[in-house]
Amino acid sequence: MKQGLIFNIQRYSVHDGGGIRTLIFLKGCPLRCPWCSNPESRKKVEPTTWIKNGRTEKIGDWRSVDEILDEVLKDEIFYRTSGGGVTLSGGEVLLQSEFAGECLKELKKLGIHTAIETTGCFPVERLKEITPYIDQVLFDLKIMEQSEAQRIIGIDPERVRENFDYLLKQKQLQVIPRIPLIPGYTTSEANIQRMIEFLTVRQIKEVHLLPFHQYGSSKYDYLGWEYTMRDVETLSQNEISEIQDKFEAVNIAANIDGLE
Ligand code: SF4
């Protein structure tokens, strides 16, 4: 049976989809967001190491679909009583789309609500393979201007648009845009305005906002990587509310759902 490279499993999460959820984090991401709070997930689908408290630790374990099912079924009762389920996150889930598809298919057979988090940075064919097994997509929107998006995070906004529009046409699933609020990158007036235009044209009525935090900063030390966001301050409640107001002024509910 197909195996996937997993770098974390988080039980009892109340973020990243509705209800109580288990989050499965798939390793590998081709992007390079400077603010990434899971830098250990980046780059290839292969285990990596970091040095934490003087000890070398391996990041990433190959797990079969059955092993994932065994893990998530421990909390089935919580999914059913809370309206929760399982969310595949990353990294970028589409980098292991075949494994993700098998997991999602088995979960659907068991009647468990499924969600994925994605940046939509791969050809739409990868999404087409797994959409029959997804109930909800948490779709990241970050930097909307083409050249900036390519230069800063290495993503093609045209491809993101194509994937987003494909998912919107799949009426059996719910698409929720997720916008990380990153000072100096995504919170500029121009970027927020571009987001709002993108969303209003598509008649989107709800987004999730993920305020920037510094919780991932020590991971860069463990990895021996430069972290350019170390001195960036988190947004104040007022600054977050001002951004929320901009979305809500055009009738888009802007909910805070966890942290980026
Ligand atoms: S897409 Fe997510 S996992 Fe990948 S680099 Fe950006 S923040 Fe990190």
Residues whose N, C-alpha, C, O or C-beta is under 5 A from the ligand:
A	BS01	SF4	C29 L31 R32 C33 C36 N38 G90 G91 T119
